[in-house]
């Protein structure tokens, strides 16, 4: 399901996010054995969460005749203008070829997400997080698109594929809540809540941007649903959380549709 290049990129991303989330183990005195043990548990949680995220993207993409390739979220230009932050600039510094130990490697983008993830963790001593770390590239399989109305990807298809990743984190958050009888899954729930929200940021080539420009109605409704789920995760049981969040989704989507389509 994953290529060697994807597995390498996924492993690096998992290691960086694990270090960020597990940097502060919550103990008053530092002990190497406890810190490493906690870091290993966090590593397993992050590995499961990010793998499921990318599998969700791939599953929805393949149902629509595409495939996806995981890469760390990055930028191709160091000129921070509104257009460059949205990934729409002609002055690109990447991709570029670098030479290490006599071998040439093609670097497609500067891994801004991983750099910010480590930077925020270090300056906050593990109290703050930046987890917008991964993205996917959409690969078109023309043979599987023959016979469809549109051979190229449509905006709504792109939105569905992009939304699959953050929604997978919400599903994992619900799963963690079901087994969180003594608080042992608090970190797992928080991790997936943050990953869902960070990847819904409409910035550059993150999933949130693809959802937002693919279908703003879908973006607003799904974001309201996610925020409601996350806010209620620690206050009510699973069934009321789902019911209230679904009602919030319906109300938020309906209001957005009314004011932006029907009323206008």
C-alpha positions in Angstrom: 0.0 0.0 0.0 2.9 2.4 0.8 6.0 2.8 -1.4 9.5 2.8 0.1 9.7 6.5 -0.4 6.4 6.9 1.5 7.5 4.6 4.3 10.7 6.6 4.8 8.8 9.9 4.9 6.2 8.4 7.2 8.8 7.1 9.6 10.6 10.4 9.8 7.3 12.2 10.4 6.3 9.7 13.1 9.6 10.1 14.9 9.4 13.9 14.9 5.8 14.0 16.1 6.5 11.3 18.8 9.3 13.4 20.1 7.1 16.5 20.2 4.2 14.9 21.9 6.3 12.8 24.3 8.9 15.5 25.1 7.2 16.3 28.4 6.4 13.1 30.2 4.5 14.9 32.9 6.8 13.7 35.7 8.3 16.2 38.2 11.8 14.7 38.1 13.4 13.5 35.0 14.2 9.8 34.7 15.6 8.3 31.5 13.8 5.0 31.9 10.4 6.5 32.5 11.0 9.1 29.7 12.0 6.5 27.2 9.1 4.2 28.2 6.6 7.0 27.8 8.2 8.0 24.4 7.8 4.5 23.1 4.1 4.4 24.0 3.6 7.8 22.3 5.5 6.5 19.3 3.0 3.6 19.0 0.1 6.0 19.2 1.5 8.4 16.6 2.4 5.5 14.3 -1.1 4.2 14.4 -2.7 7.6 14.0 -0.7 8.8 11.0 -0.8 5.4 9.3 -4.6 5.3 9.6 -4.7 8.9 8.4 -2.9 8.1 5.2 -4.7 4.8 4.6 -8.0 6.8 4.8 -6.8 9.2 2.1 -5.7 6.2 0.0 -9.0 4.3 0.4 -11.2 7.2 -0.6 -8.9 8.2 -3.4 -8.9 4.7 -4.9 -12.7 4.5 -4.8 -12.6 7.6 -7.0 -10.0 6.3 -9.4 -6.9 7.9 -7.9 -4.0 7.1 -5.6 -2.2 9.2 -3.0 1.5 9.6 -2.0 2.4 10.7 1.5 5.0 13.5 1.8 5.9 15.7 4.8 4.1 19.1 4.6 6.5 21.7 3.2 6.9 24.8 1.1 8.7 25.4 -2.2 9.6 29.0 -1.7 11.1 31.0 1.2 9.3 34.2 0.1 6.4 34.3 2.6 3.7 36.1 0.6 0.0 35.2 0.6 0.5 33.4 -2.7 3.5 31.5 -1.5 1.7 30.4 1.6 -1.0 29.0 -0.6 1.5 27.2 -2.7 0.9 29.4 -5.7 4.1 31.2 -6.5 6.4 31.1 -9.5 9.5 31.9 -7.5 10.2 28.4 -6.2 13.4 27.3 -4.5 12.3 23.7 -4.6 12.5 21.0 -5.9 16.3 21.0 -5.9 19.0 18.4 -5.9 21.4 18.1 -3.0 24.5 16.0 -2.7 25.2 13.9 0.5 28.1 11.5 0.8 28.6 11.5 -2.9 25.0 10.7 -3.7 22.4 13.1 -5.2 19.0 13.4 -3.7 16.0 15.3 -5.0 14.3 17.4 -2.3 10.8 18.3 -3.4 10.1 20.8 -0.7 11.4 22.3 2.6 9.8 20.3 5.4 8.3 23.3 7.2 5.8 21.3 9.2 8.5 19.1 10.8 10.8 22.1 11.5 7.9 24.0 13.2 6.9 20.9 15.1 10.4 20.6 16.7 10.8 24.3 17.1 7.5 24.9 18.9 8.2 21.9 21.2 11.7 23.1 22.1 10.8 26.7 22.8 7.8 25.7 24.9 9.5 22.8 26.6 6.9 20.4 25.3 3.9 22.4 26.5 2.8 23.5 23.0 2.5 21.6 19.8 2.4 22.2 16.0 1.2 19.1 14.3 0.5 20.2 10.7 3.2 17.8 9.5 1.9 15.7 6.6 0.2 16.1 3.2 -0.6 13.9 0.3 0.0 14.2 -3.4 -2.9 13.0 -5.6 -1.9 10.6 -8.4 -4.3 10.2 -11.3 -5.0 6.7 -12.7 -6.5 7.6 -16.0 -7.4 4.0 -16.9 -9.7 3.8 -13.8 -11.3 7.2 -14.7 -12.4 6.1 -18.2 -16.2 6.1 -18.5 -16.7 8.8 -15.9 -18.1 12.2 -16.6 -14.8 13.9 -15.6 -11.4 12.3 -16.3 -9.6 14.8 -14.1 -10.3 15.2 -10.4 -13.3 17.4 -9.5 -13.2 19.9 -6.7 -15.7 17.8 -4.7 -13.7 14.6 -5.2 -10.6 16.3 -4.0 -12.5 17.6 -0.9 -13.7 14.1 0.0 -10.3 12.6 -0.3 -8.7 15.4 1.8 -11.4 15.2 4.5 -10.9 11.5 4.9 -7.6 12.0 6.9 -8.9 14.4 9.6 -12.1 12.4 9.9 -10.0 9.2 10.5 -8.5 11.0 13.5 -12.0 11.7 14.8 -12.9 8.1 14.4 -9.7 7.1 16.3 -10.6 9.7 19.0 -14.0 8.0 19.4 -12.4 4.6 19.6 -10.0 5.8 22.3 -12.9 7.4 24.3 -14.7 4.0 24.3 -11.8 2.4 26.1 -10.8 5.4 28.2 -12.4 4.1 31.5 -9.4 5.1 33.7 -7.9 7.9 31.6 -5.3 5.6 30.0 -6.2 6.9 26.5 -6.2 10.6 27.3 -3.0 11.2 25.3 -4.3 9.2 22.4 -7.6 11.2 22.3 -5.7 14.5 22.6 -3.2 13.5 19.9 -5.9 12.6 17.4 -7.9 15.7 18.2 -4.9 18.0 17.6 -4.0 16.1 14.4 -7.5 16.5 13.0 -7.6 20.3 13.8 -4.1 21.1 12.6 -4.6 19.3 9.2 -7.9 21.2 8.7 -6.0 24.5 8.7 -6.6 26.0 5.2 -2.9 26.7 4.5 -0.7 25.8 1.6 -1.2 22.2 0.5 -2.6 20.8 3.8 -5.8 18.8 3.7 -7.8 21.7 5.0 -7.0 23.8 2.0 -8.1 21.1 -0.4 -11.4 20.6 1.5 -12.0 24.4 1.7 -11.4 25.1 -2.0 -13.1 21.8 -3.0 -16.3 22.5 -1.1 -16.7 25.3 1.4 -20.0 23.9 2.6 -18.3 20.5 3.4 -15.5 22.3 5.1 -17.7 24.4 7.4 -20.0 21.5 8.3 -17.1 19.1 9.0 -15.1 21.6 11.0 -18.1 22.4 13.2 -18.6 18.7 13.7 -14.9 18.1 14.6 -14.8 21.1 17.0 -18.0 19.9 18.7 -16.6 16.4 19.1 -13.4 17.6 20.5 -15.0 20.0 23.0 -17.4 17.3 24.2 -14.9 14.5 24.3 -14.0 15.1 28.0 -17.4 16.2 29.2 -20.1 13.7 28.0 -20.3 10.1 27.1 -19.9 8.8 23.5 -23.5 8.6 22.3 -24.5 12.1 23.5 -21.2 13.4 22.0 -22.0 12.0 18.6 -25.7 13.1 18.7 -24.9 16.7 19.7 -22.0 16.9 17.2 -24.3 15.7 14.3 -26.9 18.3 15.3 -24.1 20.9 15.3 -23.0 19.7 11.8 -26.6 20.0 10.5 -27.1 23.5 12.0 -23.7 24.8 10.9 -24.0 23.5 7.4 -27.6 24.7 7.1 -26.7 28.2 8.2 -23.8 28.4 5.9 -25.8 27.2 2.9 -28.7 29.6 3.7 -26.5 32.7 4.0 -24.1 31.9 1.1 -26.4 30.2 -1.4 -30.1 30.6 -0.7 -30.1 34.1 0.7 -27.6 35.5 -1.8 
